[in-house]
Amino acid sequence: MNRVLTNLERWFADRNFVATDGFTVADILMAHVLSAGIKDEAFIAPYPAIASYRDRCLARPAWKRTIEAYCARVDSTGRHNG
């Protein structure tokens, strides 16, 4: 995991977002991985650019709308438990 996070940290050295200069679906997916997939903040702490990127993405209205729509859809099908 450290190798991947180190490479991602370098990727964000001169970028604000994953794929383009603007926020895209790629950022929604990456933010989801960084927020839901990594539960222990200690793993992200050595990577300030990744933590900043994640926090920036999660604060965006587009992220909030997307995750709310996803949760509503999954909850309505009975396939999601929390």
N, C-alpha and C positions, 0 to 999 in steps of 0.2 A: 504494500500500500504506500509506503514512503516513496518508492520510486515513481509511482503514478502521481502522487501529490507534488513531488518535487518538479516533475515535468509540467504539471498544470500550473504550479506557482510561476515557473518560467514563462509559460504561455501568457499569463496575465501581467507580465512585467510591462508590456507596452500595449495592452488591450483592455478595454472596458467590458467587452462581451465575448462570447465564445466564437461566433462565426462571422459577424460583421461589426460595423461601428455602432449598430443599433441593437436593441433588445429583440430577440427572435424566439421562436419555439425551441431552438437549441438551448437557449438560456433557461427556459422553463424546465426542460428536461434535466439540464445540469444542476440547476438549483434544487430540483427534487432529489436527485442523487445525493447532493451535499447536505441536504437537510434531513431527509428521511433515512438515507443509507448510512450516514455516519452519526451515530448517537452520542459518542463521547467527544466532547469539545477538545479534549487533550490531543486528539489526532489532528485537529485543524490548527491548534494554537501555534505550531511552528511555521505556519504558512499564512502570513497576514494578508497577502494579496487574494488568496482563495477565500478567507474569512470575509474580507471586505466585499468581494464579488458576490458571495452567497447572501450576505446581509443586504446588499444593494438590490439584488434580484428579488428577494423575499419581501422587500418593502414596496415593490412596484404594484400599482393597481392591477396590471395585467396578470401578474402572478396570483394575486388574491382572487381575481375572478376565475382564473383557470382552475385553481385548486378547489374553490367552492363548487364550481360546476362539476368537476370530477367527483368530488365526495357526494354531491347530491345524486349524480347518476349511479354511482356504485351503491350508495345506501338504498336507493329505490329498487335495485335488483336483488337486494338481500345478500350480495356477495362480499360485502365489506363489513368488518366487525370493529372498526375503530381506527 
